[in-house]
Amino acid sequence: MRRTNKLLCLQLFGVLFLLGAGFTDFAFALVPVVNNVVVWESDGRTILNVTVTHDPVSPPFHHVNRIEVDVNGVLYPFNIIQNVTTFTYSCDLGVIEGTPSATVQAHCTIDGYSLQYNLVIPEFSAIALLLILALCTSFVTFAFRKIKPKYYSISLLKSE
């Protein structure tokens, strides 16, 4: 009789396991992904536009709640509330000097941190670099027009 009870318990456990497996879904950790970071400057302040993708979105329990930017060991946390799958958030870092390296991570309330997105923050914005390049080009052009090449005219006379 004792053997029959063990067999009956084992069969009951098997049936309950199969029924339970049919009603459950598999859970996969979908950590946030930092897709892109665009650096720009406004009034001397460095701003990063961070694009993040995270699915599923079900606030208030499962969403991206923070973006962290680490600039040479200085941590800038930005608390956010995600309400769409893909979003862009502007992270104002203030005045940044030099050309530091930075890492960006997004944090999910359930799945944890994303992989690090590494970048180098340029000292000058693209517009400032373009203006400097235009200024240097105009200076070089002006300087060459003011200098009269003596050797150039001599070489023309010799070739004739």
N, CA and C of each residue as an Amber inpcrd file, in Angstrom:
protein
   480
   0.8150000  -1.1850000   0.0000000   0.0000000   0.0000000   0.0000000
   0.8690000   1.2620000   0.0000000   1.9810000   1.1940000   0.6530000
   2.8690000   2.3370000   0.7210000   3.4480000   2.6480000  -0.6630000
   3.7430000   1.6210000  -1.4130000   4.2700000   1.7900000  -2.7620000
   3.2210000   2.4280000  -3.6720000   1.9720000   2.1000000  -3.4860000
   0.8750000   2.6550000  -4.2760000   0.7360000   4.1430000  -3.9950000
   0.9030000   4.5830000  -2.7570000   0.8180000   6.0040000  -2.4060000
   1.9420000   6.8010000  -3.0610000   3.1250000   6.2410000  -3.0870000
   4.2440000   6.9230000  -3.7210000   4.0020000   7.0730000  -5.2260000
   3.5060000   6.0430000  -5.8490000   3.2240000   6.0820000  -7.2810000
   2.1100000   7.0830000  -7.5830000   1.0890000   7.0960000  -6.7480000
  -0.0220000   8.0330000  -6.9160000   0.4590000   9.4730000  -6.7430000
   1.2930000   9.7270000  -5.7510000   1.8480000  11.0780000  -5.5280000
   2.7210000  11.5030000  -6.7000000   3.4990000  10.5930000  -7.2190000
   4.3600000  10.9030000  -8.3540000   3.5350000  11.2260000  -9.5980000
   2.4740000  10.4890000  -9.8400000   1.5980000  10.7490000 -10.9830000
   0.8830000  12.0890000 -10.8210000   0.4110000  12.3730000  -9.6270000
  -0.2620000  13.6440000  -9.3460000   0.6890000  14.8100000  -9.5440000
   1.9230000  14.6720000  -9.0800000   2.9240000  15.7220000  -9.2640000
   3.2070000  15.9350000 -10.7540000   3.3190000  14.8630000 -11.5220000
   3.5640000  14.9570000 -12.9620000   2.4400000  15.6720000 -13.6850000
   1.1890000  15.3390000 -13.3550000   0.0400000  15.9850000 -13.9900000
   0.0030000  17.4670000 -13.6380000   0.2400000  17.8130000 -12.3700000
   0.2430000  19.2190000 -11.9610000   1.3890000  19.9840000 -12.6250000
   2.5430000  19.3580000 -12.7680000   3.6750000  19.9990000 -13.4380000
   3.3490000  20.2980000 -14.8970000   2.7670000  19.3310000 -15.5930000
   2.4100000  19.5400000 -16.9950000   1.3340000  20.5980000 -17.1590000
   0.3520000  20.6100000 -16.2600000  -0.6750000  21.6530000 -16.3140000
  -0.0790000  23.0240000 -16.0430000   0.7980000  23.0910000 -15.0670000
   1.4380000  24.3740000 -14.7340000   2.3310000  24.8790000 -15.8550000
   3.0420000  23.9770000 -16.5270000   3.9210000  24.3660000 -17.6290000
   3.1120000  24.8970000 -18.8060000   1.8920000  24.4290000 -18.9890000
   1.0560000  24.9050000 -20.0860000   0.5330000  26.3090000 -19.8780000
   0.4240000  26.7600000 -18.6220000  -0.1290000  28.0820000 -18.3310000
   0.9290000  29.1450000 -18.0860000   2.1860000  28.7720000 -18.1060000
   3.2340000  29.7530000 -17.8310000   3.9370000  30.1510000 -19.1070000
   4.4770000  31.3530000 -19.1100000   5.2960000  31.8480000 -20.2130000
   6.7380000  31.9200000 -19.7290000   7.6630000  31.7720000 -20.6640000
   9.0670000  31.8930000 -20.3240000   9.4210000  33.3650000 -20.1920000
  10.2450000  33.6620000 -19.2400000  10.6730000  35.0410000 -19.0130000
  12.1170000  35.1880000 -19.4730000  12.3520000  36.1710000 -20.3140000
  13.6960000  36.4670000 -20.7710000  14.0620000  37.8580000 -20.2810000
  15.2770000  38.0010000 -19.8130000  15.7480000  39.3070000 -19.3530000
  16.0560000  40.1720000 -20.5670000  15.2950000  41.2130000 -20.7470000
  15.5040000  42.1330000 -21.8490000  16.0880000  43.4230000 -21.2780000
  17.3920000  43.4240000 -21.1180000  18.0510000  44.6010000 -20.5630000
  17.9440000  45.7520000 -21.5520000  17.9700000  46.9730000 -21.0570000
  17.9180000  48.1150000 -21.9690000  19.1630000  48.1500000 -22.8580000
  19.0220000  48.7800000 -24.0160000  20.1290000  48.9180000 -24.9600000
  20.3120000  50.4020000 -25.2640000  21.5390000  50.9060000 -25.0650000
  21.8600000  52.2760000 -25.4600000  22.2520000  52.2150000 -26.9320000
  21.3600000  52.7030000 -27.8050000  21.5590000  52.6080000 -29.2500000
  22.5550000  53.6240000 -29.7770000  22.4510000  54.8640000 -29.2930000
  23.2350000  55.9480000 -29.8740000  23.3800000  57.0660000 -28.8560000
  24.5000000  57.7720000 -28.9360000  24.7170000  58.9600000 -28.1170000
  25.2480000  60.0530000 -29.0280000  24.5440000  61.1740000 -29.0770000
  24.9530000  62.3160000 -29.8920000  25.3740000  63.4400000 -28.9430000
  26.5920000  63.9480000 -29.1450000  27.1390000  65.0110000 -28.3010000
  26.9390000  66.3360000 -29.0060000  26.4350000  67.3290000 -28.2690000
  26.3380000  68.6720000 -28.8070000  26.5410000  69.6770000 -27.6920000
  26.7430000  70.9150000 -28.0720000  27.0550000  71.9660000 -27.1120000
  26.0540000  73.0960000 -27.2480000  25.6250000  73.6380000 -26.1150000
  24.7020000  74.7600000 -26.0990000  25.1220000  75.7170000 -24.9920000
  25.4950000  76.9330000 -25.3720000  25.9400000  77.9630000 -24.4270000
  27.0880000  77.4750000 -23.5470000  28.0120000  76.7320000 -24.1220000
  29.1770000  76.2390000 -23.3860000  28.9210000  74.9880000 -22.5740000
  27.6930000  74.5080000 -22.5560000  27.3430000  73.3080000 -21.7880000
  27.3240000  72.1010000 -22.7310000  27.8390000  70.9770000 -22.2530000
  27.8570000  69.7490000 -23.0500000  26.5920000  68.9580000 -22.7740000
  25.9060000  68.5720000 -23.8310000  24.6490000  67.8320000 -23.7140000
  24.7620000  66.5570000 -24.5380000  24.3720000  65.4400000 -23.9380000
  24.3590000  64.1570000 -24.6310000  22.9090000  63.7700000 -24.9050000
  22.5800000  63.5050000 -26.1500000  21.2650000  62.9530000 -26.4950000
  21.4170000  61.4400000 -26.5530000  20.8830000  60.7510000 -25.5520000
  21.0330000  59.3080000 -25.4070000  19.7590000  58.6370000 -25.9090000
  19.8990000  57.7380000 -26.9020000  18.7650000  56.9810000 -27.4290000
  18.8160000  55.5780000 -26.8420000  17.7190000  55.1660000 -26.1860000
  17.6400000  53.8900000 -25.4740000  16.4380000  53.1060000 -25.9850000
  16.6120000  51.7850000 -26.1180000  15.5160000  50.8830000 -26.4530000
  15.3640000  49.8850000 -25.3170000  14.1100000  49.7020000 -24.8710000
  13.8350000  48.7200000 -23.8250000  12.4060000  48.2260000 -23.9890000
  12.2680000  46.9140000 -24.0010000  10.9560000  46.3040000 -24.1780000
  10.8600000  45.1410000 -23.2140000   9.8470000  44.8870000 -22.5090000
   8.5480000  45.5510000 -22.5370000   8.5180000  46.7670000 -21.6120000
   7.5600000  47.6080000 -21.8710000   7.3600000  48.7950000 -21.0540000
   6.0570000  48.6270000 -20.2900000   6.1430000  48.5640000 -18.9680000
   4.9280000  48.4790000 -18.1510000   5.1470000  49.2380000 -16.8450000
   5.1670000  50.5920000 -16.9400000   5.3120000  51.3650000 -15.7120000
   4.1670000  51.0690000 -14.7670000   4.2930000  51.1120000 -13.5160000
   5.4280000  51.5940000 -12.7410000   6.4040000  50.4920000 -12.3340000
   6.1990000  49.2560000 -12.7780000   7.0150000  48.1580000 -12.2730000
   8.2070000  47.8090000 -13.1540000   8.0730000  47.8600000 -14.4700000
   9.1290000  47.4070000 -15.3680000   9.4000000  48.4790000 -16.4120000
  10.4640000  49.2770000 -16.2100000  10.7960000  50.3530000 -17.1270000
  12.2210000  50.8310000 -16.8410000  12.7480000  51.6440000 -17.7380000
  14.0450000  52.2760000 -17.5080000  13.8150000  53.4400000 -16.5540000
  14.5560000  53.4210000 -15.4480000  14.3510000  54.4650000 -14.4440000
  15.5390000  55.4110000 -14.2950000  16.6920000  55.0780000 -14.9470000
  17.8560000  55.9220000 -14.7530000  18.8300000  55.7540000 -15.9240000
  19.4560000  56.8520000 -16.2830000  20.5790000  56.8370000 -17.2200000
  21.7720000  57.3990000 -16.4560000  22.8940000  56.6800000 -16.5140000
  24.0950000  57.1120000 -15.8060000  25.2060000  57.3930000 -16.8120000
  25.8120000  58.5670000 -16.6820000  26.9350000  58.9620000 -17.5270000
  28.1490000  59.1030000 -16.6170000  29.2110000  58.3640000 -16.9230000
  30.4550000  58.4100000 -16.1580000  31.5030000  59.1110000 -17.0140000
  31.9050000  60.3250000 -16.5910000  32.8980000  61.1100000 -17.3140000
  34.1750000  61.1250000 -16.4820000  35.1520000  60.3250000 -16.8920000
  36.4390000  60.2240000 -16.1910000  36.2700000  60.0230000 -14.6860000
  35.3720000  59.1370000 -14.2900000  35.1850000  58.8160000 -12.8830000
  34.1470000  59.6530000 -12.1580000  33.6230000  60.6870000 -12.7930000
  32.5730000  61.5180000 -12.1930000  31.2360000  61.0100000 -12.7290000
  30.3470000  60.5750000 -11.8210000  29.0700000  59.9700000 -12.2100000
  27.9660000  61.0200000 -12.2460000  27.2520000  61.0610000 -13.3800000
  26.1010000  61.9500000 -13.5550000  24.8580000  61.0760000 -13.6900000
  24.0350000  60.9450000 -12.6320000  22.8080000  60.1490000 -12.7510000
  21.6310000  61.0220000 -13.2040000  20.8070000  60.4710000 -14.0920000
  19.6120000  61.1630000 -14.5750000  18.4220000  60.2400000 -14.3550000
  17.5370000  60.6130000 -13.4360000  16.3410000  59.8130000 -13.1460000
  15.2650000  60.1310000 -14.1680000  14.6920000  59.0710000 -14.7510000
  13.6980000  59.2340000 -15.8090000  12.5600000  58.2410000 -15.5900000
  11.5160000  58.4060000 -16.3610000  10.4290000  57.4250000 -16.4110000
  10.1890000  57.1090000 -17.8800000  10.4030000  55.8660000 -18.2480000
  10.2320000  55.4210000 -19.6380000   8.7630000  55.1260000 -19.8830000
   8.2260000  55.6540000 -20.9940000   6.8370000  55.3520000 -21.3250000
   6.6520000  54.8500000 -22.7570000   7.7520000  54.7380000 -23.5180000
   7.7230000  54.1670000 -24.8630000   8.8970000  53.2040000 -25.0140000
   8.8680000  52.3750000 -26.0400000   9.9130000  51.3720000 -26.2340000
  11.2630000  52.0000000 -26.5660000  11.2930000  52.9440000 -27.5140000
  12.5280000  53.6350000 -27.8850000  12.3500000  55.1180000 -27.5960000
  13.3120000  55.6980000 -26.8960000  13.2090000  57.1030000 -26.5300000
  14.5930000  57.7390000 -26.5170000  14.6180000  59.0780000 -26.6010000
  15.8570000  59.8470000 -26.5240000  15.7490000  60.8010000 -25.3480000
  16.7980000  60.8120000 -24.5210000  16.8090000  61.6660000 -23.3370000
  18.0390000  62.5710000 -23.4140000  17.8610000  63.8610000 -23.1280000
  18.9640000  64.8150000 -23.1390000  19.5950000  64.8910000 -21.7600000
  20.8710000  64.5600000 -21.6830000  21.6240000  64.5870000 -20.4280000
  22.5390000  65.8050000 -20.4390000  22.2380000  66.8020000 -19.6060000
  23.0300000  68.0280000 -19.5200000  24.1660000  67.8070000 -18.5290000
  25.4060000  67.7860000 -19.0310000  26.5750000  67.5450000 -18.1890000
  27.2120000  68.8220000 -17.6820000  26.7530000  69.9650000 -18.1410000
  27.3570000  71.2260000 -17.7270000  28.5840000  71.5170000 -18.5820000
  29.5080000  72.3040000 -18.0330000  30.7210000  72.6770000 -18.7550000
  31.7420000  71.5560000 -18.6080000  32.1880000  71.0290000 -19.7290000
  33.1880000  69.9700000 -19.7600000  34.4150000  70.5210000 -20.4710000
  35.5820000  70.4030000 -19.8400000  36.8230000  70.8810000 -20.4490000
  37.6540000  69.7110000 -20.9210000  38.4060000  69.9370000 -21.9740000
  39.2590000  68.8890000 -22.5130000  38.4600000  67.9420000 -23.3920000
  39.0190000  66.7570000 -23.5830000  38.3770000  65.7270000 -24.3960000
  38.2950000  64.4510000 -23.5700000  37.3740000  64.4000000 -22.6080000
  37.3140000  63.2220000 -21.7260000  36.6080000  62.0440000 -22.3850000
  36.9120000  60.8540000 -21.8760000  36.1710000  59.6710000 -22.2980000
  34.9920000  59.4960000 -21.3480000  33.9290000  58.9110000 -21.8560000
  32.7130000  58.7450000 -21.0530000  32.0690000  57.4030000 -21.3710000
  31.3170000  56.8910000 -20.4020000  30.4990000  55.7010000 -20.6100000
  29.0730000  56.0360000 -20.2150000  28.1180000  55.4610000 -20.9630000
  26.7000000  55.6910000 -20.7150000  26.0340000  54.3390000 -20.4970000
  25.1960000  54.2480000 -19.4570000  24.4330000  53.0400000 -19.1720000
  23.0040000  53.4210000 -18.8260000  22.0780000  52.5380000 -19.2150000
  20.6790000  52.6900000 -18.8220000  20.3740000  51.6130000 -17.7880000
  19.4910000  51.9300000 -16.8360000  19.1430000  50.9830000 -15.7710000
  17.6570000  50.6900000 -15.7990000  17.3090000  49.3940000 -15.7850000
  15.9200000  48.9440000 -15.7420000  15.5880000  48.5130000 -14.3200000
  14.3580000  48.7320000 -13.9000000  13.9500000  48.3730000 -12.5400000
  13.9490000  46.8640000 -12.3120000  13.7820000  46.0710000 -13.3680000
  13.7460000  44.6070000 -13.2450000  15.0280000  43.9610000 -13.7600000
  15.4850000  44.3530000 -14.9530000  16.5770000  43.6710000 -15.6410000
  17.9620000  44.2020000 -15.3260000  18.0710000  45.3440000 -14.6810000
  19.3770000  45.8790000 -14.3070000  19.9820000  46.7680000 -15.3810000
  21.3280000  46.8040000 -15.4040000  22.0620000  47.7340000 -16.2650000
  22.2470000  47.1990000 -17.6810000  22.3000000  48.1360000 -18.6210000
  22.6260000  47.8080000 -20.0120000  24.1360000  47.6670000 -20.1360000
  24.5850000  47.2580000 -21.3240000  26.0070000  47.2770000 -21.6070000
  26.4700000  48.7280000 -21.6710000  27.7650000  48.9440000 -21.4240000
  28.2910000  50.3060000 -21.4640000  28.4500000  50.7840000 -22.8990000
  28.0690000  52.0220000 -23.1460000  28.2790000  52.6820000 -24.4260000
  29.4380000  53.6500000 -24.2110000  30.5650000  53.4050000 -24.8720000
  31.7650000  54.2180000 -24.6800000  31.8540000  55.2870000 -25.7590000
  32.2940000  56.4850000 -25.3670000  32.4640000  57.5720000 -26.3200000
  33.5030000  58.5380000 -25.8010000  33.9570000  59.4120000 -26.6770000
  34.8690000  60.4940000 -26.3210000  34.1270000  61.7900000 -26.5860000
  34.0940000  62.6590000 -25.5850000  33.3930000  63.9340000 -25.7190000
  34.3700000  64.9430000 -26.3150000  34.0920000  65.4590000 -27.5200000
  35.0260000  66.3990000 -28.1450000  35.0270000  67.7380000 -27.4170000
  36.1900000  68.3940000 -27.4410000  36.3010000  69.6830000 -26.7650000
  35.5040000  70.7500000 -27.5020000  35.4650000  70.6520000 -28.8190000
  34.7340000  71.6200000 -29.6200000  33.5920000  70.9190000 -30.3410000
  32.5020000  71.6210000 -30.5060000  31.3900000  71.0540000 -31.2650000
  31.7290000  71.0650000 -32.7500000  30.9440000  70.3790000 -33.5450000
  31.1830000  70.3080000 -34.9920000  31.0740000  71.6910000 -35.6250000
  30.1720000  72.5160000 -35.1410000  30.0060000  73.8660000 -35.6880000
  31.2260000  74.7140000 -35.3710000  31.7420000  74.6040000 -34.1430000
  32.9360000  75.3650000 -33.7710000  34.1350000  74.9190000 -34.6060000
  34.2790000  73.6130000 -34.8180000  35.3760000  73.1180000 -35.6480000
  35.2500000  73.6070000 -37.0840000  34.0390000  73.6620000 -37.6090000
  33.8090000  74.1570000 -38.9640000  34.1810000  75.6380000 -39.0650000
  33.8100000  76.4280000 -38.0610000  34.1610000  77.8550000 -38.0700000
  35.6710000  78.0470000 -37.9710000  36.3440000  77.2570000 -37.1450000
  37.7990000  77.3580000 -37.0190000  38.4690000  76.9690000 -38.3320000
  37.9810000  75.9110000 -38.9760000  38.5240000  75.4920000 -40.2660000
  38.3260000  76.5810000 -41.3250000  37.1610000  77.2030000 -41.3590000
  36.9020000  78.2810000 -42.3250000  37.8010000  79.4790000 -42.0550000
  38.0130000  79.8200000 -40.7940000  38.8790000  80.9320000 -40.4340000
  40.3250000  80.6460000 -40.8420000  40.8040000  79.4330000 -40.5690000
  42.1750000  79.0610000 -40.9470000  42.3550000  79.0640000 -42.4580000
  41.3630000  78.5750000 -43.1890000  41.4340000  78.5530000 -44.6500000
  41.4900000  79.9660000 -45.2160000  40.6570000  80.8550000 -44.6910000
  40.6670000  82.2380000 -45.1830000  41.9790000  82.9340000 -44.8210000
  42.5550000  82.6270000 -43.6580000  43.8310000  83.2170000 -43.2660000
  44.9440000  82.7520000 -44.1940000  44.9950000  81.4730000 -44.4890000
  46.0280000  80.9390000 -45.3740000  45.8750000  81.5240000 -46.7790000
  44.6480000  81.6090000 -47.2620000  44.3990000  82.1860000 -48.5870000
  44.8360000  83.6410000 -48.6360000  44.5170000  84.4220000 -47.6240000
  44.9100000  85.8270000 -47.5480000  46.4240000  85.9640000 -47.4760000
  47.0770000  85.1170000 -46.6890000  48.5300000  85.1820000 -46.5340000
  49.2290000  84.8580000 -47.8430000  48.7610000  83.8820000 -48.5860000
  49.3950000  83.5380000 -49.8600000  49.1850000  84.6240000 -50.9130000
  48.1240000  85.3640000 -50.8420000  47.9030000  86.4450000 -51.8030000
  48.8070000  87.6340000 -51.5150000  49.1520000  87.8460000 -50.2390000
  50.0080000  88.9680000 -49.8650000  51.4770000  88.6810000 -50.1500000
  51.8690000  87.4170000 -50.1190000  53.2560000  87.0540000 -50.3780000
  53.4490000  86.9190000 -51.8770000  54.4210000  87.6750000 -52.4230000
  54.6950000  87.5910000 -53.8480000  55.8090000  86.5660000 -54.0410000
  55.5150000  85.5080000 -54.7230000  56.5330000  84.4680000 -54.8920000
  57.5860000  84.8750000 -55.9220000  58.8100000  85.1260000 -55.4520000
  59.9050000  85.5220000 -56.3340000  60.4050000  84.3100000 -57.1200000
  60.4510000  83.1850000 -56.4790000  60.9830000  81.9960000 -57.1350000
  60.0450000  81.5100000 -58.2340000  58.7870000  81.7630000 -58.0690000
  57.8200000  81.3090000 -59.0650000  58.0280000  82.0530000 -60.3730000
  58.2650000  83.3780000 -60.3230000  58.4500000  84.1510000 -61.5400000
  59.7800000  83.8140000 -62.1990000  60.8120000  83.4920000 -61.4320000
  62.0940000  83.1290000 -61.9930000  62.0020000  81.8140000 -62.7430000
  61.2750000  80.8580000 -62.1640000  61.1570000  79.5630000 -62.8390000
  60.3630000  79.6920000 -64.1330000  59.4510000  80.6470000 -64.2190000
  58.7210000  80.8540000 -65.4600000  59.6300000  81.4610000 -66.5330000
  60.5320000  82.3690000 -66.1180000  61.4280000  82.9660000 -67.0700000
  62.4200000  81.9470000 -67.6300000  62.8690000  81.0290000 -66.7980000
  63.8340000  80.0320000 -67.2330000  63.2100000  79.0300000 -68.1950000
  61.9460000  78.7450000 -68.0520000  61.3150000  77.7600000 -68.8970000
  61.0220000  78.3240000 -70.2860000  61.0000000  79.6340000 -70.4420000
  60.6720000  80.2230000 -71.7510000  61.7900000  80.2100000 -72.6760000
